[in-house]
Amino acid sequence: MTWKDLLRQLDKYKYILVLIIFLVFIIFLDNNNLIKLRKYKKQLNTAKEQNEYYKQKIKEDSLEIQKLKRDKEQLELYARKTFFFKKDNETIFLIVKDSTQKENTKK
């Protein structure tokens, strides 16, 4: 088989060859190839989910802040739970679970 015969045979399939080369370029070699595009879509979806989560968290915290601004008793309760504030005539006992005991019993 000579080069001319080979070129004639390739001439029959030139559109298929061009299509294959184009697909290989688009899928693997381009800067914005399909593999990167898929990865970027996953990152975008993750960012959108986080955005929704934080919007919901902001709403909850805004409601909590407004509740604390309105009611002094709620503010006092929040300070006592979160920052362990106490009244002058009180004693607070903190009960902390020991995490090392759990590890020892699991072994």
C-alpha positions in Angstrom: 0.0 0.0 0.0 1.5 3.3 -1.0 1.0 6.7 0.5 -1.4 7.7 -2.2 -3.6 4.7 -1.4 -3.5 5.5 2.3 -4.5 9.1 1.6 -7.4 8.1 -0.6 -8.7 5.8 2.1 -8.3 8.6 4.7 -10.1 10.9 2.3 -13.2 8.7 2.6 -13.2 9.1 6.4 -12.0 12.7 6.7 -15.2 14.0 8.4 -15.1 11.2 10.9 -11.4 11.9 11.6 -12.0 15.6 12.0 -14.9 14.9 14.4 -12.7 12.5 16.5 -9.9 15.1 16.7 -12.4 17.8 17.6 -14.0 15.7 20.4 -10.6 14.7 21.8 -9.6 18.4 21.8 -12.8 19.5 23.5 -12.9 16.7 26.1 -9.2 16.6 27.1 -7.0 19.3 25.6 -8.8 22.6 25.8 -8.3 25.0 28.7 -12.1 24.8 29.4 -12.5 21.1 28.7 -15.4 19.1 29.7 -13.7 17.4 32.7 -12.8 20.8 34.2 -16.3 22.1 33.4 -17.8 19.2 35.4 -15.5 19.9 38.3 -16.5 23.6 38.3 -20.2 22.7 38.2 -19.7 20.5 41.3 -17.9 23.4 43.1 -20.7 25.8 42.0 -23.4 23.5 43.4 -21.5 23.1 46.7 -21.1 26.9 46.9 -24.9 27.3 46.2 -25.7 24.8 49.0 -23.4 26.6 51.4 -25.0 29.9 50.4 -28.5 28.6 51.2 -27.3 27.2 54.5 -25.7 30.5 55.5 -28.8 32.5 54.4 -30.9 30.3 56.6 -28.4 30.6 59.5 -28.5 34.4 59.1 -32.3 34.4 59.3 -32.2 32.3 62.5 -29.6 34.4 64.1 -31.4 37.6 63.2 -34.6 36.3 64.8 -32.6 35.3 67.9 -31.0 38.8 68.1 -34.4 40.5 67.8 -35.8 38.2 70.5 -32.8 39.1 72.7 -33.2 42.8 72.1 -36.9 42.7 73.0 -36.8 40.6 76.2 -34.3 41.2 79.0 -35.1 37.8 80.5 -34.2 36.0 77.2 -30.9 38.0 77.1 -30.1 36.9 80.6 -30.9 33.3 79.8 -28.8 33.4 76.7 -25.8 34.9 78.6 -26.1 32.3 81.3 -26.2 29.4 78.8 -23.5 30.7 76.4 -21.0 32.5 78.6 -21.8 30.8 82.0 -22.7 34.1 83.6 -24.1 33.9 87.1 -25.9 35.9 89.7 -24.0 37.0 92.8 -25.6 34.5 95.1 -25.3 31.5 92.7 -22.8 28.7 92.1 -22.4 27.0 88.8 -21.3 23.4 88.4 -20.1 22.3 84.9 -20.3 18.6 84.2 -17.8 17.7 81.4 -17.7 14.2 80.0 -14.3 12.6 79.8 -13.5 11.6 76.2 -10.5 9.6 77.1 -12.6 7.0 79.0 -14.6 6.4 75.8 -11.5 5.7 73.9 -10.1 3.3 76.5 -13.4 1.3 76.7 -13.6 1.0 72.9 -10.1 -0.6 72.7 
